[in-house]
């Protein structure tokens, strides 16, 4: 006499999730690899290099989505009607062939997936991961705002000239151009520090979320404001050093800091300075928890409080 083993039923939800993940990988893996390769080897357009902070944010967004998987499973299944419209928009963007639209189709479709399966609660659960993805998605925004950076360029040029003149260097400022040592240095739109500023604010958001300080508006705005000041100041110093290198004929040092790994090291050191800054803000702005003696006194004498 033989016994039959019970047939295990396949989980249709698991199969559906694997299928959706497979389709997304087939559609967007080549695009993501193109982004990363362009950011690493600087073979992508100048505008798209502004979003190289995605090398930090995209893995972190994936990590957050993975750690929230159990919370996602416990959410009730809710179908939001807006999701179907987002799927249609995402499909149109992807099939358009326009690079910026194809890029934007990824966050649009992912938002649609969250709304389709778990509704607004699912979107809220993955809201920060989706925000990191959206802010790292290459678009034409840097190209659109470049014509409006002239006041910042002029300010950087004037400040760099002022600093160098303090060190007895003869520097003449003409708008966004610096004349030093018979050479001309232009503070171009892409040298105005917008890339560094974007990266600084992006990393600042990650640090705020990681330390759970993002729940405090006071800490968030204070940290982002000071981070902006640090980014602008660091860029002014960098442009001053570049002007010094170019004006004194140190072309190798100029290329090292402007196009080489020296610029990456400089930016990395600036980003690392954000960690002690956030620690200092948390230490000074967060309320100090009461001591055991204070707690006991408040219990014994509640009317005094």
C-alpha positions as CSV (number, residue, x, y, z in Angstrom):
1,X,0.0,0.0,0.0
2,X,1.4,3.4,-1.0
3,X,0.7,6.8,0.4
4,X,0.4,9.9,-1.8
5,X,2.2,13.0,-0.8
6,X,-0.1,16.1,-0.7
7,X,0.4,18.4,-3.6
8,X,1.7,21.8,-2.6
9,X,-0.2,24.6,-4.3
10,X,1.8,27.4,-5.7
11,X,1.4,30.8,-4.3
12,X,-0.1,32.9,-7.1
13,X,0.9,36.1,-5.4
14,X,4.6,35.0,-5.4
15,X,4.4,34.0,-9.0
16,X,2.9,37.3,-9.9
17,X,5.6,39.2,-8.0
18,X,8.3,37.2,-9.7
19,X,6.8,37.9,-13.1
20,X,6.5,41.7,-12.5
21,X,10.1,41.8,-11.2
22,X,11.3,39.9,-14.2
23,X,9.5,42.3,-16.6
24,X,11.0,45.3,-14.8
25,X,14.5,43.8,-15.0
26,X,14.2,43.1,-18.7
27,X,12.9,46.6,-19.4
28,X,15.1,48.7,-17.2
29,X,18.3,46.8,-16.4
30,X,20.0,48.1,-19.6
31,X,18.9,51.6,-18.7
32,X,20.2,51.4,-15.2
33,X,23.5,49.9,-16.4
34,X,23.8,52.7,-18.9
35,X,23.4,55.3,-16.1
36,X,25.9,53.6,-13.8
37,X,28.5,53.1,-16.5
38,X,28.2,56.7,-17.6
39,X,28.5,58.0,-14.0
40,X,31.6,55.8,-13.3
41,X,33.4,56.5,-16.6
42,X,32.0,59.9,-17.3
43,X,30.8,58.8,-20.7
44,X,27.3,60.1,-20.2
45,X,26.2,63.6,-21.0
46,X,27.2,66.5,-18.8
47,X,23.6,67.0,-17.7
48,X,23.3,63.4,-16.7
49,X,26.5,63.5,-14.6
50,X,24.5,65.8,-12.3
51,X,22.6,62.7,-11.1
52,X,25.7,60.6,-10.3
53,X,24.6,60.7,-6.7
54,X,22.3,57.8,-7.8
55,X,25.3,55.5,-7.2
56,X,24.7,56.1,-3.5
57,X,21.0,56.5,-3.5
58,X,19.8,53.7,-5.7
59,X,21.4,50.9,-3.7
60,X,20.1,52.5,-0.5
61,X,16.6,52.7,-2.0
62,X,16.8,49.0,-2.9
63,X,17.9,48.2,0.6
64,X,15.0,50.1,2.1
65,X,12.5,48.4,-0.2
66,X,14.0,45.0,0.8
67,X,13.8,45.7,4.6
68,X,10.2,46.9,4.2
69,X,9.1,43.7,2.5
70,X,7.4,42.2,5.6
71,X,5.5,45.4,6.2
72,X,4.5,45.4,2.6
73,X,3.1,41.8,2.9
74,X,1.1,42.8,6.0
75,X,-0.7,45.7,4.3
76,X,-4.2,44.9,3.0
77,X,-4.6,44.5,-0.8
78,X,-6.1,47.8,-2.1
79,X,-6.4,48.8,-5.8
80,X,-6.2,52.5,-6.3
81,X,-7.8,53.6,-9.6
82,X,-5.0,56.1,-10.3
83,X,-2.6,53.2,-10.8
84,X,-4.0,52.3,-14.2
85,X,-3.5,55.9,-15.4
86,X,0.1,55.8,-14.2
87,X,0.7,52.5,-16.0
88,X,-0.6,54.1,-19.2
89,X,1.6,57.2,-18.8
90,X,4.6,55.1,-18.0
91,X,4.1,52.9,-21.1
92,X,3.7,56.0,-23.3
93,X,6.9,57.5,-21.9
94,X,8.8,54.3,-22.3
95,X,7.7,53.8,-25.9
96,X,8.3,57.4,-26.8
97,X,12.0,56.9,-27.3
98,X,12.8,60.3,-25.7
99,X,15.6,59.7,-23.2
100,X,14.2,61.8,-20.4
101,X,10.7,60.3,-20.8
102,X,12.0,56.8,-20.8
103,X,14.0,57.5,-17.7
104,X,11.0,59.0,-15.9
105,X,8.8,56.0,-16.8
106,X,10.6,53.9,-14.2
107,X,9.5,55.9,-11.1
108,X,6.0,56.4,-12.6
109,X,5.5,52.7,-13.1
110,X,6.8,51.9,-9.7
111,X,4.4,54.4,-8.1
112,X,1.6,52.7,-10.1
113,X,2.6,49.3,-8.8
114,X,2.5,50.5,-5.2
115,X,-1.0,52.0,-5.7
116,X,-2.3,49.0,-7.6
117,X,-1.4,46.4,-5.0
118,X,-1.5,48.2,-1.7
119,X,-3.1,51.6,-2.4
120,X,-1.9,54.8,-0.6
121,X,-0.5,52.9,2.4
122,X,1.8,51.0,0.1
123,X,2.9,54.2,-1.6
124,X,3.6,55.8,1.8
125,X,5.7,52.7,2.9
126,X,8.0,53.1,-0.1
127,X,7.7,56.9,-0.5
128,X,11.3,57.6,0.5
129,X,12.8,54.9,-1.7
130,X,10.7,56.3,-4.6
131,X,11.9,59.8,-3.8
132,X,15.6,58.7,-3.9
133,X,14.9,57.0,-7.3
134,X,13.1,60.1,-8.7
135,X,15.9,62.5,-7.6
136,X,18.5,60.2,-9.2
137,X,16.6,59.8,-12.5
138,X,18.5,61.8,-15.2
139,X,16.4,64.5,-16.7
140,X,17.0,67.8,-18.5
141,X,16.6,69.9,-15.4
142,X,20.3,70.9,-15.2
143,X,20.2,72.0,-18.8
144,X,17.1,74.1,-18.2
145,X,18.4,75.9,-15.1
146,X,21.9,76.5,-16.5
147,X,21.0,79.8,-18.2
148,X,19.9,81.2,-14.8
149,X,23.1,80.5,-12.9
150,X,24.9,83.7,-14.1
151,X,24.5,85.5,-10.7
152,X,26.0,82.5,-8.9
153,X,28.8,82.3,-11.4
154,X,29.5,86.0,-11.0
155,X,29.5,85.7,-7.2
156,X,31.9,82.8,-7.3
157,X,34.3,84.6,-9.7
158,X,34.3,87.8,-7.6
159,X,34.9,85.8,-4.4
160,X,37.7,83.8,-5.9
161,X,39.4,86.9,-7.1
162,X,39.0,88.6,-3.7
163,X,40.6,85.6,-2.0
164,X,43.5,85.5,-4.4
165,X,44.1,89.2,-4.3
166,X,44.5,88.8,-0.5
167,X,47.5,86.7,-1.3
168,X,49.1,89.4,-3.5
169,X,48.0,87.9,-6.8
170,X,47.0,90.2,-9.5
171,X,43.5,89.0,-10.5
172,X,41.1,90.9,-12.7
173,X,37.4,90.0,-12.7
174,X,35.2,90.6,-15.8
175,X,31.8,89.1,-15.2
176,X,32.4,85.4,-14.9
177,X,35.9,85.6,-16.3
178,X,39.1,85.8,-14.2
179,X,42.3,87.1,-15.7
180,X,45.4,85.9,-13.8
181,X,49.0,85.5,-14.9
182,X,48.2,86.2,-18.5
183,X,45.6,83.5,-18.6
184,X,41.8,83.5,-18.5
185,X,39.6,81.3,-16.3
186,X,35.9,81.1,-16.9
187,X,33.4,80.1,-14.2
188,X,31.2,78.2,-16.7
189,X,27.5,77.3,-15.8
190,X,28.6,73.8,-15.0
191,X,31.3,75.1,-12.7
192,X,28.8,76.9,-10.6
193,X,28.6,74.0,-8.1
194,X,25.1,72.8,-8.9
195,X,26.3,69.2,-9.3
196,X,28.0,69.4,-5.9
197,X,24.9,71.1,-4.4
198,X,22.5,68.4,-5.8
199,X,24.8,65.7,-4.4
200,X,25.1,67.4,-1.0
201,X,21.3,67.8,-0.6
202,X,20.7,64.2,-1.8
203,X,23.2,62.7,0.7
204,X,21.8,65.0,3.4
205,X,18.3,63.5,2.9
206,X,19.8,60.0,3.2
207,X,21.6,60.9,6.5
208,X,18.5,62.5,7.9
209,X,16.4,59.4,7.1
210,X,19.1,57.0,8.4
211,X,19.4,58.8,11.7
212,X,15.6,59.2,11.9
213,X,16.1,63.0,12.2
214,X,13.9,63.7,9.2
215,X,10.9,63.6,11.5
216,X,12.0,66.9,13.0
217,X,11.3,69.8,10.7
218,X,13.6,72.0,12.8
219,X,16.6,69.6,12.4
220,X,15.8,68.9,8.8
221,X,15.7,72.5,7.6
222,X,18.6,73.5,9.8
223,X,20.7,70.7,8.4
224,X,19.8,71.3,4.8
225,X,20.5,75.0,5.1
226,X,23.9,74.5,6.7
227,X,24.7,71.8,4.1
228,X,23.9,74.2,1.3
229,X,26.3,76.8,2.8
230,X,29.0,74.2,3.1
231,X,28.5,73.1,-0.5
232,X,28.6,76.6,-1.9
233,X,31.6,77.5,0.3
234,X,33.5,74.3,-0.8
235,X,32.8,75.1,-4.5
236,X,34.1,78.7,-4.1
237,X,37.3,77.3,-2.5
238,X,37.6,74.7,-5.3
239,X,37.2,77.4,-8.0
240,X,39.8,79.5,-6.2
241,X,42.3,76.7,-6.2
242,X,41.6,75.9,-9.8
243,X,42.2,79.6,-10.7
244,X,45.5,79.5,-8.8
245,X,46.6,76.4,-10.6
246,X,45.7,77.6,-14.1
247,X,47.1,81.1,-13.5
248,X,50.4,79.8,-12.3
249,X,50.8,77.3,-15.1
250,X,50.2,74.2,-13.0
251,X,48.2,72.5,-15.7
252,X,48.6,68.9,-14.4
253,X,47.3,70.0,-10.9
254,X,44.4,71.8,-12.6
255,X,43.4,68.7,-14.6
256,X,43.7,66.5,-11.5
257,X,41.3,68.7,-9.5
258,X,39.0,69.6,-12.4
259,X,38.6,66.4,-14.3
260,X,40.6,63.8,-12.4
261,X,40.1,61.8,-9.2
262,X,41.2,64.8,-7.2
263,X,37.8,66.4,-7.7
264,X,36.2,63.2,-6.4
265,X,38.3,63.2,-3.3
266,X,37.5,66.8,-2.7
267,X,33.8,66.2,-3.0
268,X,34.0,63.1,-0.8
269,X,35.7,65.0,2.0
270,X,33.1,67.6,1.8
271,X,30.3,65.0,2.0
272,X,32.0,63.4,5.0
273,X,31.9,66.7,6.8
274,X,28.1,66.4,6.8
275,X,28.2,63.6,9.4
276,X,29.7,65.5,12.3
277,X,27.5,68.5,11.3
278,X,24.3,66.4,11.7
279,X,25.6,64.9,14.9
280,X,26.2,68.5,16.2
281,X,22.7,69.6,15.2
282,X,21.1,66.5,16.8
283,X,23.1,67.1,20.0
284,X,22.0,70.7,20.3
285,X,18.5,70.6,18.9
286,X,17.1,67.3,20.3
287,X,15.5,67.5,23.7
288,X,17.6,66.1,26.6
289,X,15.8,63.1,28.2
290,X,15.1,63.6,31.9
291,X,17.3,61.8,34.4
292,X,16.1,59.1,36.7
293,X,16.1,61.6,39.6
294,X,14.0,64.1,37.7
295,X,11.5,61.4,36.7
296,X,11.2,60.3,40.4
297,X,10.7,63.9,41.5
298,X,8.0,64.5,38.9
299,X,6.1,61.4,40.1
300,X,6.4,62.4,43.8
301,X,5.4,66.0,43.2
302,X,3.2,66.1,40.1
303,X,1.7,69.5,41.0
304,X,5.1,71.2,40.7
305,X,5.2,70.4,37.0
